[in-house]
């Protein structure tokens, strides 16, 4: 500090404070701009992921509809023929008993997992 000229030291301190305020203002604006850019990028990424998830869900619905239209009736018919075969050939019963826990009744057509509204 310069003790001989108090006005010069006050002006110097004021200039230093103004420079620090400008620096902080620039830092704040830069940070806000980066946060905005980052949030826009995250938003675009989540939008893309949402579209991909919807496309996968639509594809899964098509596969399920195709299975229910062709695969499920064929599988049920095959299982029923295996049961009939096991009645005529008792030595085939161990094979039937091995796979019986994995065979379940097919869901009824037109039912969903959503409870009806009251």
WOBEL-V486684 format. One record per residue. N is the residue number from 1. RES is the residue in three letters. BURIAL is 1 if it has 9 or more other C-alpha atoms within 8 Angstrom, else 0. Layout:
# WOBEL-V486684
n=N res=RES burial=BURIAL
n=N res=RES burial=BURIAL
This chain:
# WOBEL-V486684
n=1 res=UNK burial=0
n=2 res=UNK burial=0
n=3 res=UNK burial=0
n=4 res=UNK burial=0
n=5 res=UNK burial=0
n=6 res=UNK burial=0
n=7 res=UNK burial=0
n=8 res=UNK burial=0
n=9 res=UNK burial=1
n=10 res=UNK burial=0
n=11 res=UNK burial=0
n=12 res=UNK burial=0
n=13 res=UNK burial=0
n=14 res=UNK burial=0
n=15 res=UNK burial=0
n=16 res=UNK burial=0
n=17 res=UNK burial=0
n=18 res=UNK burial=0
n=19 res=UNK burial=0
n=20 res=UNK burial=0
n=21 res=UNK burial=0
n=22 res=UNK burial=0
n=23 res=UNK burial=0
n=24 res=UNK burial=0
n=25 res=UNK burial=0
n=26 res=UNK burial=0
n=27 res=UNK burial=0
n=28 res=UNK burial=0
n=29 res=UNK burial=0
n=30 res=UNK burial=0
n=31 res=UNK burial=0
n=32 res=UNK burial=0
n=33 res=UNK burial=0
n=34 res=UNK burial=0
n=35 res=UNK burial=0
n=36 res=UNK burial=0
n=37 res=UNK burial=0
n=38 res=UNK burial=0
n=39 res=UNK burial=0
n=40 res=UNK burial=0
n=41 res=UNK burial=0
n=42 res=UNK burial=0
n=43 res=UNK burial=0
n=44 res=UNK burial=0
n=45 res=UNK burial=0
n=46 res=UNK burial=0
n=47 res=UNK burial=0
n=48 res=UNK burial=0
n=49 res=UNK burial=0
n=50 res=UNK burial=0
n=51 res=UNK burial=0
n=52 res=UNK burial=0
n=53 res=UNK burial=0
n=54 res=UNK burial=0
n=55 res=UNK burial=0
n=56 res=UNK burial=0
n=57 res=UNK burial=0
n=58 res=UNK burial=0
n=59 res=UNK burial=0
n=60 res=UNK burial=0
n=61 res=UNK burial=0
n=62 res=UNK burial=0
n=63 res=UNK burial=0
n=64 res=UNK burial=0
n=65 res=UNK burial=0
n=66 res=UNK burial=1
n=67 res=UNK burial=1
n=68 res=UNK burial=1
n=69 res=UNK burial=0
n=70 res=UNK burial=0
n=71 res=UNK burial=1
n=72 res=UNK burial=1
n=73 res=UNK burial=1
n=74 res=UNK burial=0
n=75 res=UNK burial=0
n=76 res=UNK burial=0
n=77 res=UNK burial=0
n=78 res=UNK burial=0
n=79 res=UNK burial=0
n=80 res=UNK burial=0
n=81 res=UNK burial=0
n=82 res=UNK burial=1
n=83 res=UNK burial=1
n=84 res=UNK burial=0
n=85 res=UNK burial=1
n=86 res=UNK burial=1
n=87 res=UNK burial=0
n=88 res=UNK burial=0
n=89 res=UNK burial=0
n=90 res=UNK burial=0
n=91 res=UNK burial=0
n=92 res=UNK burial=1
n=93 res=UNK burial=1
n=94 res=UNK burial=0
n=95 res=UNK burial=0
n=96 res=UNK burial=1
n=97 res=UNK burial=0
n=98 res=UNK burial=0
n=99 res=UNK burial=0
n=100 res=UNK burial=0
n=101 res=UNK burial=0
n=102 res=UNK burial=0
n=103 res=UNK burial=0
n=104 res=UNK burial=0
n=105 res=UNK burial=0
n=106 res=UNK burial=0
n=107 res=UNK burial=0
n=108 res=UNK burial=0
n=109 res=UNK burial=0
n=110 res=UNK burial=0
n=111 res=UNK burial=0
n=112 res=UNK burial=0
n=113 res=UNK burial=0
n=114 res=UNK burial=0
n=115 res=UNK burial=0
n=116 res=UNK burial=0
n=117 res=UNK burial=0
n=118 res=UNK burial=0
